[in-house]
Amino acid sequence: MTFFEHLFPKFLAVTIIACVPVVQIGIIHKTIWVPDKPQVNRSSCTCDCFDTVYKGSYEKPGKVGYKHMYFNATTQMFIIWIMVLGSVIISYETFKHLCDLYQNRKLRWRMFFLFIADVYPNYFSLWVYFNYINDGYYGQFIHQLFFTLTELFSTWNVVQMVSIDAKIDSWKIIAIITISLTHIILGGVDQFFKQLILMKERPSRRIRSLILVIPDILHVILPLQELASTRNRSWTAVLKQREIINILVVVFIGFIIGNYFLIEV
């Protein structure tokens, strides 16, 4: 392996992670979602919510001048730091792993496309929790936790099978399908129906819901096709009767649990 081939996966992984906030805040938020927000006057604006602990003796709380970034010395800030740092490390290692598989021509393409489809839902969960903790708003915390944990488990199964050297385990395929069906049904009850069918929300929310529901649909179709290629059967008739029953039972249980969280919050 040449030096370039060794370095390229690391460089690409860092580039992808570094570009995420630029795309989200610098392009989607700033130029599309809220392009009419006024510019901040850096010479006259002040902030009295900044505890200035990390500035040491150089500044004291009060009418502190403009900073590109403020953060307070709180438990919530520590949790946000750990959450973001962990996400960056895991994302870096995963993207690097995928690049290595591509260079060695060992990518299982259906699983790779599923992983790409997983990126936004998982990033959405991270950003939601970032805002919940940063704002001190915990009303939707448990509700989102159900979606986040099941989404992470589904993504973990996808990554486990993204290499052609990895075995296609039927239980992992069924887990991915079951989680996605549960998300689709819960999403329909929660907001997808109102936003995508009745068109009652603003366009930005409808687009967000569409981007969240499309990966779930793909996580039903593509795993079935992958399992079908393993069993040499049509993907529309690849599941055994017992597997179908198991999926329906777990989806029902997941709907009850998820719907309980929806009602409680």
ROKOL-563619 format. One record per residue (C-alpha): residue in three letters; z, y, x. Coordinates in steps of 0.001 Angstrom, whole numbers, padded with zeros to 6 digits, always signed. Example, Ala and Ser with C-alpha at 12.3 -4.5 7.8 and 13.67 -1.06 7.14 Angstrom:
! ROKOL-563619
ala+007800-004500+012300 ser+007140-001060+013670 
//
This chain:
! ROKOL-563619
met+000000+000000+000000 thr-001013+003404+001393 phe+001317+006400+001616 phe-000531+008055-001296 glu-000214+004959-003466 his+003496+004831-002684 leu+004047+008550-003363 phe+001796+009012-006404 pro+004028+007258-008994 lys+007011+009380-007924 phe+004970+012593-007997 leu+003508+011816-011419 ala+006922+010924-012855 val+008434+014204-011616 thr+005458+016201-012905 ile+005653+014701-016400 ile+009398+015356-016685 ala+009079+018912-015315 cys+006294+019766-017765 val+008183+018684-020895 pro+010236+021898-021387 val+007200+024000-020485 val+005148+022346-023228 gln+007972+022410-025778 ile+009436+025888-025267 gly+006720+027743-023371 ile+003785+026594-025516 ile+004870+025044-028829 his+007855+027309-029518 lys+006759+030554-027880 thr+003082+030647-028784 ile+002844+028498-031938 trp+006160+028169-033796 val+007765+031621-033297 pro+005174+033853-031585 asp+006517+036999-033282 lys+009983+036988-031697 pro+010680+040315-029897 gln+011061+040533-026131 val+014600+040744-024744 asn+015447+044030-023020 arg+016891+042695-019775 ser+018187+046066-018588 ser+020358+046844-021638 cys+021309+043519-023288 thr+024815+042111-022876 cys+026706+038922-023734 asp+030444+038639-024423 cys+030420+034848-025116 phe+030078+033922-021434 asp+033343+032766-019819 thr+031933+033525-016313 val+033896+030614-014784 tyr+030959+029361-012751 lys+030480+032887-011351 gly+033922+032710-009767 ser+035403+036119-008900 tyr+032045+037889-008955 glu+032149+038535-012702 lys+034719+038645-015486 pro+034355+037949-019241 gly+033232+040897-021315 lys+029961+042726-021645 val+028119+040629-019087 gly+024568+041643-018288 tyr+021382+039611-018660 lys+021186+036151-017113 his+018274+033717-017302 met+020834+031014-018038 tyr+024447+031086-019233 phe+026755+028110-019400 asn+030478+027896-020062 ala+033043+025624-018402 thr+033726+023425-021438 thr+033853+019727-022272 gln+030733+020176-024404 met+028841+021556-021404 phe+029890+018537-019347 ile+028619+016180-022073 ile+025307+018056-022218 trp+024996+017854-018414 ile+025615+014085-018363 met+023259+013540-021299 val+020402+015530-019744 leu+020949+014130-016249 gly+020985+010553-017547 ser+017843+011143-019577 val+016012+012617-016576 ile+016976+009714-014298 ile+015988+007063-016852 ser+012720+008872-017648 tyr+011853+009218-013962 glu+012454+005541-013223 thr+010524+004440-016326 phe+007465+006604-015637 lys+007486+005512-012000 his+007641+001877-013109 leu+004667+002386-015421 cys+002652+004021-012638 asp+003400+001086-010354 leu+002227-001344-013031 tyr-000972+000654-013539 gln-001735+000700-009817 asn-001206-003051-009651 arg-003275-003565-012826 lys-000385-005206-014617 leu-000044-002925-017634 arg+000029-004534-021050 trp-001885-001819-022843 arg-000544-002228-026380 met+003019-001963-025112 phe+002048+000990-022933 phe+000599+002849-025930 leu+003767+002068-027875 phe+005841+003545-025070 ile+003731+006718-025096 ala+004271+006892-028863 asp+008032+006513-028218 val+008235+009544-025930 tyr+008399+012235-028624 pro+010907+010474-030945 asn+013275+009868-028035 tyr+012837+013396-026700 phe+013401+014709-030226 ser+016724+012837-030354 leu+017788+014278-026992 trp+016865+017802-028064 val+018648+017395-031408 tyr+021875+016277-029725 phe+021530+019021-027139 asn+021483+021574-029968 tyr+024209+019875-032028 ile+026640+019885-029096 asn+025573+023302-027803 asp+025967+024898-031247 gly+029118+022969-032172 tyr+027356+021644-035263 tyr+028282+018019-035995 gly+027335+017650-039667 gln+024246+015528-038898 phe+025653+013818-035803 ile+026258+010354-037295 his+023057+010490-039340 gln+020968+011108-036229 leu+022970+008559-034216 phe+021672+005698-036374 phe+018046+006696-035709 thr+018695+007390-032022 leu+020377+004061-031220 thr+017788+001989-033076 glu+014956+003990-031478 leu+016406+003420-028013 phe+016754-000314-028658 ser+013139-000472-029829 thr+011952+001454-026765 trp+013962-000824-024476 asn+012183-003846-025957 val+008801-002161-025492 val+009521-001404-021820 gln+010696-005002-021305 met+007248-006244-022362 val+005040-003548-020850 ser+004109-005735-017868 ile+001598-008543-018287 asp+003978-010700-016231 ala+006626-010364-018938 lys+006836-012921-021708 ile+006126-011804-025268 asp+009343-012763-027021 ser+008947-013077-030770 trp+012495-011800-031393 lys+011721-008586-029501 ile+008508-008108-031468 ile+010368-008708-034719 ala+013120-006284-033658 ile+010546-003545-032995 ile+008823-004131-036341 thr+012117-004285-038257 ile+013417-001037-036765 ser+010161+000775-037483 leu+010027-000415-041101 thr+013629+000700-041562 his+012802+004130-040116 ile+009771+004491-042383 ile+011741+003631-045522 leu+014726+005811-044581 gly+012409+008638-043593 gly+010694+008392-046970 val+014042+008698-048725 asp+015275+011439-046403 gln+012387+013852-045856 phe+008939+012318-045270 phe+008108+012050-048978 lys+009074+015640-049690 gln+007379+017031-046608 leu+004231+014892-046267 ile+003470+013927-049875 leu+004855+016783-051966 met+004153+019308-049153 lys+007297+021283-049997 glu+008372+022263-046475 arg+006913+024746-044018 pro+004005+023496-041824 ser+006095+023126-038645 arg+008441+020648-040357 arg+005551+018721-041878 ile+003921+018400-038463 arg+007227+017242-036955 ser+007663+014589-039651 leu+004074+013415-039178 ile+004588+013063-035410 leu+007744+011035-036076 val+006281+008693-038702 ile+003015+007865-036874 pro+004828+006090-033979 asp+006761+003972-036497 ile+003501+002887-038134 leu+002066+001996-034716 his+005244+000035-033951 val+004466-002203-036891 ile+000746-002745-036272 leu+000490-003044-032469 pro+003385-005520-032005 leu+001842-007729-034705 gln-001465-007632-032834 glu+000260-008472-029552 leu+002071-011410-031128 ala-001185-012534-032740 ser-002937-012602-029364 thr-000123-014815-028050 arg-000219-017207-030998 asn-004021-017112-031355 arg-003839-016117-034998 ser-004896-013174-037137 trp-002423-010301-036860 thr-002286-010027-040661 ala-000991-013609-040928 val+000825-014101-037636 leu+004405-014073-038904 lys+006082-017257-040050 gln+007777-017346-043426 arg+011238-017432-041873 glu+010396-014436-039689 ile+009235-012467-042718 ile+012460-013282-044554 asn+014534-012254-041530 ile+012670-008952-041306 leu+013182-008208-044999 val+016896-009042-044828 val+017531-006908-041733 val+015443-004019-043116 phe+017509-004134-046309 ile+020758-004116-044309 gly+019449-001315-042101 phe+018451+000679-045180 ile+021939+000285-046666 ile+023626+001356-043417 gly+021198+004193-042748 asn+021315+005392-046353 tyr+025119+005376-046191 phe+024917+007752-043224 leu+022443+009934-045132 ile+024785+010173-048114 glu+027897+010719-046010 val+026453+013645-044136 
//
